[in-house]
Amino acid sequence: MISFKSSLILIIDSVKNLLMINHLNEPLNLFIVRSLVISPLSIIYADDLLQQAMFRLQDEFTTLMQRASESVDLTRHQNGGNNLGDYYESEEEEVDDDDDDDDNEIPIAHPVTDYGILIEALPAGIISDLHEIAKRMVAAGYEKECSHAYSVSRREFLEESLSRLGLQKLSMDQVQKMQWNDLEDEIEKWVKAVNVALRILFPSERRLCDRVFFGFNSVSDLSFMEVSRGSTIQLLNFADAVAISSRAPERLFKVLDVYEALRDLMPEFELMFSDQYCVLLRNEALAIWRRLGEAIRGMFMELENLIRRDPAKTPVPGGGLHPITRYVMNYIRAACRSRITLERVFEEIVVPSASAVDYRDGDDRALSSSSLAVQMAWIMELLESNLEAKSKIYKDSALLAVFMMNNERYIVQKVKDSELGLLLGDDWIRKHAAKVKQYHVSYHRSSWSKVSGVLKIDNNAMSPTGASRSLKEKLKLFNSYFEEICKTQSTWIIFDEQLKEELRNSVAGSLSPAYRNFIGRLQSNNDSGRYAERHIKFSVEDLEARIFELFQGSSGSGGGRK
């Protein structure tokens, strides 16, 4: 028994042939026309019949598409083929395997790790039938109607697929007004969705278009554009909204995720969106990718402004690590984990033509002269200038030196232990390590030169009684100075244990020998030697023990290393 679709195709072929005969001009064909006695009225009737047949065939095309999609959806868990059902599961299965009452649960996506697959969206037999219908409709001049019928069905499938991947339909205004914590979650979903879309869904749709409209490239391109345009615009609008949203520095890392996702997918955009109908989508993707780069550079500008505007009002207790130092260094250290990406971003200030863009980067960059290295060095300079301004709050020059020593040491260690060291180079590290030593010398001179000066012995001729009196007075003065410094500096902070030990050893190394010599001179003095123990408050061991109690910090003073 001949099917309805087959009957329609026979009618269409007969009417089409009749209309073709009417347009022939050769003598032989004129003879055929006269012999068939075709009247103008019959041609009008045939044209009307063809139009009605096309409408009926379009309905059959639509019905086939819908039935095929339903069939694939219902049987997706019953076969091992590559169709979209293999990547989805229902929330009810995940929550409660025994609850089968609710058939309206929204499916959610399985994690996808293999992007080298194509979805068999429709059975091969259905695709063959659709191709036969499409071939007749295109030949009869109804390619737009056929493309529309195809696009409506497949567009719904793509939109549902993105929804299953957890992606909401959000306007750009909604994205910009979203709380940052919520937007972070949406960005994570978007990154997964855009990868599945560009690596699995769109290639599968491109393949299906080419099979249904085989032999009609223009119709296939048009249909693919109509199918994918809405979903592509949804994905790109989200990325664009992220690009033009707030450029607060803390948003950098998620914006980098969006930038890198688009960067990695640009070859897929080039591959699938370069025909006459889709090229605008490809160009828009490229433009948004570049706008994301501008946003990233803008975030570094905001970081610079944050450093400049950080007030120098309240000193950090004990000369410890300033919060701005910890924030900036941890920020740029984390940012440099994406060094390759940031290198590209800062070199994209002058963008080459689209055909010259290289989407993937290597490690063969001259780091010492790169744009990113210059940017990082500039941020370091701003931070150091800010810290120097803050150090002026300390009235005690020794505490000022401790503050700068702490912060410089932290900066140098963070640079050495990260990608920053590669960017800034060994010379930069040596120069700033030398600054730490300079502050060390400054601290020692400010704190202990007066104490050490007291221990200097005057070798000029002096009576034994006068020498004894002088030694006793010096010792008394030394005790006073030493106790005052120890009491004060025991609450100061040196966050780095190695630096703390270096300072203590340095003080003990210079003070202990001088003190030991002074005590020996006092004890050997004939006039005062017999009563020297009355005036000696600290033994050399006591002195060193007190020195090693320096920089303990007070409870709650902060400044620890993180």
N, C-alpha and C positions, 0 to 999 in steps of 0.2 A: 504493500500500500504506500502511495506517494505521500510524504509528509507535507505539512502546510508550508514549511520553509522551502522545500523542493518545488512545490507548485508555484510559489511566488517567484522563485528564480527562473522557472520556465516561462512564466508570463512576461517577466522583465526582459529576458533575452529576446523573446518574440517581438515585443513592442519596440525594443531598442533597435532591432534589425529593421523593423518597418520604418522607424524614423530615420535611420541611416539611409535607407533606399530613397527616401524623399529628398535628400540633400545631394544625391549623385548627379553629375552633369554630363558624363560620358554618353555617347550615342547608344552604346549597348545598354547602359543602365536606364536611359530614357525609354528604350524599347520595353525593358522589363517593367518600368513604372506604368507605361500605357497599357501593357498587357494585364497588369494587376488592377487597373482602373482605380487608382487611389485618388480620392477626392480630398479637397482641403478640409472638409468636415470630418473625414475619417482621421486625418492627421491630428486635428485638435482633440478628437476623442482619444486617440492613442496617447497623446501627450498628457492628457488628464489622467488616463489609465496608468501611465508610467508614474505620475506624481503620487497617485493613491497607493500604487504598489510600493513606492519608495517609503512612504509613511508607514505602511504596514511592515515593511522589511526593517525599518528603523525600530519599530516596536519589538519585532522579533529579536533584533540585535540587543536591545536593552534587556529584554527578558532573559536571553541567554547569559548575559553578563551577570545579572542579579542571581539567577539560579546557580550559576557556576560558583559565585562567591559564597553563597549560602552552603553549597555542598562542600566546599573546601573548609569552611568554618566549622561545619558539623562533624567532619571526619578528621580534623587536624591532629587529634591524639591517637588515631587508629592506624596511622601509616608512618613509615620511616622517612618519607620524602622531605625535601627542604621546602617547607612552606612556612608562612609567618606563624602558624600555630605552634610550631616547634619552639618558639621563643617566648611564648606567653603562658601564664598560668593564672588561675583565678585566685582572688584574695581569700575566698572561702576555703579553697583547698589548703592554703597556707595556715589559716586560723583554726579551722575545724573540719576535718575530713568527713565527719559523720553528718554534717548539716547540708542536706541537698534541697532544702525548701526554697531557697532564694536563688532564682535563675537570673537575676538582674545584677549580680555582682560585676563590678568593673574589672576586667582582666588587667593584670600588670605584667611587666616584662621580666623574663628571666635575664640574668646577667649574660651579656654577649661578649665572648672573648675572641671568637673566630670571625673575622670580617670577610674572609675569602669564600663567601657562599652566595648563592642566588636563590631567591624564593620562587618555587613553582607556583605562581599565583593562581593559575587556572589549569584544568586538565588539558592534555594535548588534543583530545577530540573536540573539545569546545573551542579551543584556539583555531583549529582547522575550519570549523563551521563559521566562526566569526570572520576569518579571513575570506571565505567564499562570499559572505554577505558584503563585507567591506569592498571586495573587488568589484561587485556589481554596482554598489552605490557610488564608488569613486568614478567608475566608467560612465555612469549616467549623469555625472556632474553634481552629485550629492555628497561630496567629500566632507563639507563642513558639518552637515547634519550627522553623518556617521561619526566624525571626530567628536562632536558634542555628546552623542549618546555614549560613546566610549569613555569620554573624560569624566562625565558626571559620576559614573559608577566607580571608576578607579580613584577619583579624587576623594570620595567618601572613604574608600579603603585606606588611603594614605593618612587622612586626617584621624581616622580611628586608630591607626597604628601609632601615631605620635601621642595620642591620648593614652594608649596602653603603656607607652614608655614613660608616663608620668608627667608629660609636658602639658601645662595649662595654656589655654588661649588667653594671652594677656596683651593688652594694648601697651604701647610704649609709655604712655602716661602712667599706667598702673605699675609698670616695672620701675619707673623713676621714683614713684611715691612709696614703694615697698620698703618695709623695715629691712635693715641690712642683714640680720640673721635669716630672715625669710628669703631674701634675695640670694644669699649664699646657697641655700638649699636648692633654689630654682636653677642656679648656675650649674650645680652638680648634675641635676636632671637634664639640663640643656646639653651639656657636654656629651653625656651618654646618648641622648636622642639624636643629636646632629651627626654623631659618628655612625649610628645605625642607619639613619636616613641616607647619608651620602655614600656609605659603603655597602649597604645591603638593599634598602628599600628602593632608592632611585635607580640603581643599576638594574634591579629586577624589573622595575616598571619600564625602563628603557628597552630591555630585552623583550618584554611582552608587547610593547608598542611595535617594535620592529617585526615581530612574528605575525601579529594581527594585520598590520598594514604592509606586509612584505611586498616589495616592488613599488611602493609609493612613499618615497623618502620624505617628501614635503609634508604629507598627511601624518606620517609617523612623528616627525619633528613637532608639528603643530599639536598633535594629541598629547605627546609627552609634556610639552610646555603647559598645556591646559591642566593636565593631571597634577603636575608637580609645583606649579606656580604658587598656589595658596600655601602649601606646606613650607615651601622654600622661603616665601615672604614671612611666614610666621617665625621661622628659625632666624632669619636675618634681622627682623625687626627687634627681636629680643637682644641679639648681640649689639645692635645699634643703640638700643636704649641703655645698655650697660656702658657703651662707649661714651655717651653724652651725659651720663649721670654724674653724681658727685665724684670729685677727684681726691677725696680724702685719702691720705697715704695708706691707711689700713686696708683699703680695698684692692691694693695692688695685686695681691697674690691670686685672688679669684678672677680679676680682669686678665691676668696673665694666662689663666686656664682657658678663658674664652679666646684670647688672642692665639694661643698655641693650637687650640682646636681648629680654628679657621685656617691658620697657616698650614697645618698638616693636611687639611682637606682641600686646599686650593687646587692640587692636581686633579682631584675628582670633579671639582667645579669646571675646570678647563676641559676635562674629558666629556662631560655630559651636557654642559650648558654653553657650547660654543657655536651652535647653529643659529640661523637667522632669527628664530623665535625666542631662544633662550639666552642669547648673548647679553641682554640687559641684566638678567639675573646674575650672570657670572661677573659682570662689571660692578654690580652693586655689592656682591660679596667681597670683591677686591677692595672697593672703597670703604666698606665697613671695617675690614681687616686693618686698613691703614688708619682709620679713625681710632681704632682700639690702640694702635701704636701711639697716636697723639695723646690719648688719654693716659697711657702709661708714662709718657714723658711729662705730662702735666702733673701726675702724682709725685714725681720726683721734685718738680718745682714747688709743690705744696709742702713737701718735706723740708725743702730749703727755707720756705717761709716760716714753717713751724720752728725751726732752729733759731732763725733770726728773732722771732717774736717771743721766745721763751724768756721770761723776765729774770733779771739778776737781783732778786730781792732778799730771799731767805737763804742763808748759808746752810750747807749740808752739815749736820752735827759730826764733829770729829774729823772733818776733812775727808769724808768718805766719798764713795762713788755717786756722782750726780745722776738722777733719774733720766735726764736728757741723754747722757752718755750711754747708759744701758739701752734705752729705747732705740736710739739712732743706730748703734752698732749691731744690735740684734736684728734690727729691721733690714739694714743693707746686707748683713751677713746672710739672712734668709733669702733676700732678693737675689743674691749672687749664686744661689743654687740654680737659678734660671739664667746663668751668665750668657749662654749661647743665644738665648732668646733676646735678652736685653742688649747684647751686642748688636743684633739686627735692628732692634727698635731704635737705638740711638744713631744708627747709621742710615735710617730711613727718613731723616729730616728732608733730604732732597730725594724724592722717589723717582726711580727710573721708569721707563715706559712699561706697560703691562707685559709686552712680549719679552722684556729683558729681566723680569722678576724671577729670582731664584728662591723658591719657597723654603728650601731646606738648607740649613747651615752646617758647616763643619767646624773643626777646632783650629783650622789653620789661619788664625787671626793674629795680627801684630798687637798683642795685648797692651804693651807699654804705651802705644800711641793711639789706642782705640778711643772712640767717642765715649764708651762706657767708662774706661779708665780715667779719662778727663773728668767725667761727671762725678765719679766716686772720689777722686782727689779733691774736687771742689767742695763736696759735702764734708769731707774730713777737715778741710780748711775752715769752713763755716763753723763746724762743731768746736774746733780748737779755739777760734776767736771768741765764740760764745763762752767757753769755759774760762778763758783768760779774763773776760769781763766779770764773770761770776767770782773768780778768785779774789778780785779786788775788795770784795765784801769782808774778807778776813783781815782783821787788824794785826794779827800775829803773823809775821813773815814766815815763821817756821810752819805754821798751820797752812798758810797759803801754799807753801812748797809741797806739803803732804797731800793737799787736795789735788794739785796739778799732777803730782807723781802718781797718785791713785788712778786718776782718769786717763793719763797718758799710757800708763801700764796696761790698763784694760783695753784701750784702743789698739795698742800694738799686739796684744795677745789675740784679740778677735781677728785682726788682719792676718796674722801668721797662721791661724788655725782654720782658715777658710779660703774660698775662691778669691777673696779680696787680695790675698797675698800675691796671686797670679796677676791680678789687675794692676796693683799699685807697684809691685816690683820690690826686689831686695834693697835697692837704694833707699826707697821710701821707708822701709822697715828699719834699716840701720839708722837713718836720720832721726826717726822718732824714738828709737831705743836710746839714742844718745841724749835726747831731751829728758828722758826719765833719769838718766845718770846726772844730768845737770841739776835737776830738781833735788836729787839725792844730796848733791854737794851743797846746794843752797840750804836745804834743811839742816844739814850737819853744821854749817857755818852759823846759821841763825840760832840754833838751839844750844850748841855745845862749845862754841869758841870762847864764850865768856867763862864757862865752867873750866875749860882746859887752861885758860889764861890764869886763873887763880892758882893752879898747881905749878906754875912756872916758878923756879927757885932763883932768887937773886944771889948771884955768886960774888957780889961786891963785898969788900971788907966790912965786917960788922962784928960788934962785940957778941960774944956767946949769948949774953942776955937779950940783946936786941934781936939776934937771929931767932932765938927761941920764941920771943914774943911775936915776931913776924910770922913764923910758921903756924903758931896757934891761931892767930887771926885769920890767916889764909884758910886753915882747915875749917874754922868756924864758918867762914864765908862760903867755902865749898859745900859744906853740909847743907847750908841754907839753899843755895842755888840748886844743888842736886835734888833735894827733896821736893822743891817747888816744881822742877821740870818733871820729875817722875810722877808726882801727883796729877799734874796737868795732862801729860802725854799718855798716861795709862788709859785714858778715856778716848784717845784718838784712834783712828781706824786705818789699818793697812789691810785691804781686802785680800791681797795676794800673799799667800803663806811664804812663798819663796822670797818675795820682796821684803816681807816683814823680817824674816831671818837675816837677810842681807843687811838691813838697816841696824838691827840689834847687834849683829856681829861687827859692823862697822863702828858703831858707837863704843862697844866694849873693847874693840881692838885699839882704838885711839885713846880711850880714857883709862882703861885698866893699867897699862904700863906707866902712864904719867902718875896715876894715883899710887901705884905700888912704889915708885921712886920717891914720891913725896913722903909717904908714910915711913919709908926707910930712912930718909934724911931726918925726919922728925925724931924717930927712935934713936938715931945715932947721935943726936945733939946732946952734949954733956949736961946742959942745963935743964932741958925738958925731957930727955930720954927716960928718966926714972918715972915720970908721971904721964908719959905719952898715952898710955891706954885710957886714961881719963878723958882725953880729948878725941880719941878716934871712935867715931860713931859707927863706921862701916869698915868691915874687913874687905879685902879685895873680892873675896867670894860673895859677900853681901852686896857689894857694889854691882857685880855682874848679875846677881839674882834679880836685883831691882831693875836693871836695864832690860832683862828678858821678860819683865812684866809690862813693858811699854806696848802701846797700840792694842790693848785688849778690847777697847771699845766699851761703851756703856750699854746696858740692856735696852733694846729697842732702838739703838742708834742707826741700825741698817748699814747699808754699804757693802753687804756681802756680794760675792760674785755669782752672777747668774747668766 
